[in-house]
Amino acid sequence: MDLRGKTVREVEAGARIRVWYEEEQDGGGKARVAYLGTTSAYSAAEGLRVLFDGYDESEQEVVDAADEWEWAPDLLGPFDAVRLKLRGVGRPKPQPPAGAVDAGRSGKKARLPRGTPKPPLAAAAAEPAAAVSVSTR
């Protein structure tokens, strides 16, 4: 079976595929219906094993050279491994410094143990303010 530009490794890794079947319509006649799926295996003797979107894994179908099919575009393209950072979503809760006493729910702040240096201020806050000249005319 011609894999139409894909390698066996790409196919077995889960390539997107579109397959058309002729199906009987309610009003009579036949219509060409497209199904999208993901390949899971390839056998030169049998063809492509495909799990169609919305179907259970036990219902995989075999697509061979006699079927009408094409590789479907990967909608995610090269961005499938990019993580999006949303403000406030999945951000871990800030933890008190090691050795700090937890005030619990009493409303008190956690205390640093004695002799622990305070964390440095932000760089912008630590810089001295620029000199400002004021004229009194």
N, C-alpha and C positions, 0 to 999 in steps of 0.2 A: 504494500500500500504506500502510495506517495504521501509523505508528511507535509508537502507543500511549503518547504522552507524551514520547518522546525526540526530540531534534533530530537532523538528519542529521550534524552535527558530533559529537555524543555517540556515535552509532552507528558512525561511521567511526573514532572514537578507540578503539573496543574495548569495547563494552557487553557485559555478561554476559547470556546468553540460555539458556532451557530449551526444548527442542523435543521433542514426543512423536511417535513413529512406531509404527505397528502392525507387529509382527514375528511371524513364524511360530515356534511353540514346538516343541521336540523331541518332546513327547508329542502333538502335533497341536493345532490351534486357534491363535488369535492372542492376543497380549498387547500392551498399551500400554506402551512403554518410553521413558523420558525420557533425553535426552542434554543435557549442559551444554556450552556453548561460548562463544566470543567472536566478536563481529561484527568484520569487517574492512573491509566496503564496503557501500554501498547504491546501488541503481539503481531508479528508479521503474518501469522496464520489467521488470526481473528480480526484484527483491526484495533480501533481505539475504544477503550472503556470510558464511558462518559457518565457523570452524575449531573443530571439536569437540575437547574435552579428550581427550588421549591419541592423537590422530590426527596424521599428517604434514601439513605446510602445503600440500602438493600435493593433499590430499584434501578441500579445502574444499567445502562444499555450499551450495546456494542455498535459502533459506527464503522462501516467498512467502505471499500472503494465504490460500492454500488449506491451508497447513500449520497444525497446532495448536502454538502457541508462547506464551511469556510472557517478560517480562524477569525474569531471575534476580536475587536480592538479591546485592549486592556484599558479600562476607563481610568485606572489610577496612574497608568504610565510609570514614569520613573519616580513618582512621588509616593509610592506605596510604603516606603520605609521611613517617611518623614513623620515626626511626632509633632502635633500641634499643641502649643501651650495656651491654655485658656486661663484667664485671670481668675484666681481663687478656686480652680477645680483641680483636685488631686494634689494640692499643696500640703506638705506635712505640717502639722502643728509645731510651732516653735517649742523647743525643749529647754528647760532651765539648764544652766551650766552644770558640769559635773560637780557633785558635792553640795549643790544648793539644797536648802531645806524647802520641801514642798509645803506651801501654806494651805493646800487643799482648796475647799470651797469657801473658806472663811472670808475671802475677799482680800486677804493680805497678799503682798507680792512675795515671790520667792527671794530668799536672802542668799548672798554669797557668803561662803565661810570666811572667817577672819583671816586676814593676810593674803586674800586672793586679789590680784590686781584687777582693776576695772577694765572692761574691754575698751579699745581705742575708739574715739569718736570718728564719725565719717570724715573722709579726707577734706571735703568742702567745709565742714564745720570747724575743723581743726586749724585751717589756715587763718592767719590774722586778716582782719578787714582792711581793705584798701584805704589809704589816707585820703581824706576828703578836705579840700580847701574851701573855706567859706570866706567870702569877701563882705565887708561891712561898709558899703558905700553910702 
